[in-house]
Amino acid sequence: MMPRASWSEPLRRHRRRMTIAAALDLGTAAALILLLSTLAVIGGRAVLITLLNLTSPGLPPGCC
């Protein structure tokens, strides 16, 4: 007779995953997506300005 496999560990992982998903309601998820996209835009703009300053440092400050 084969020993029965314990499924308490997978069940605990599943319950933990479900509680995290349940904690993020629609408003929280939307706010999180908005925050991350805003940070991505700000970071991308900073990288673009830095690259433009490296390629053409003769431009007056504040041109971008």
Beta strands, then each sheet from edge to edge (+ up, - down):
end
